[in-house]
Amino acid sequence: MARGKKTGGRKRGTPNKATAEVKDKIAAVFSEYGQEQMLADFMDLKPLERLRLFASLAEYLTPKQTRASDEQKNEVPGVVLYLPDNSR
């Protein structure tokens, strides 16, 4: 392998077949389960359980953060979480 140059394997940006298959299977399970049932089950969880589930899934919904430069370290981004009202 030439130093610093890619000489084999997949081209950059080509999806991994195994990863694509797993994603397709997960999507199939969610589509069969149904969005309404999933929301009902989510609302049946205790508030702390809902927050933990949301936090564990959030890493898959947002891009991974990189190390901040010195200029960015002083900036604090705002985060707003809208949690459903379960008093109904």
Contacts in CASP RR format, 6 or more apart in sequence:
PFRMAT RR
TARGET T0000
AUTHOR 0000-0000-0000
METHOD contacts of the structure
MODEL  1
MARGKKTGGRKRGTPNKATAEVKDKIAAVFSEYGQEQMLADFMDLKPLER
LRLFASLAEYLTPKQTRASDEQKNEVPGVVLYLPDNSR
1 7 0 8 1.000
1 8 0 8 1.000
6 12 0 8 1.000
10 16 0 8 1.000
30 38 0 8 1.000
42 50 0 8 1.000
42 53 0 8 1.000
43 50 0 8 1.000
43 84 0 8 1.000
43 86 0 8 1.000
45 53 0 8 1.000
47 83 0 8 1.000
47 86 0 8 1.000
50 83 0 8 1.000
51 83 0 8 1.000
54 81 0 8 1.000
END
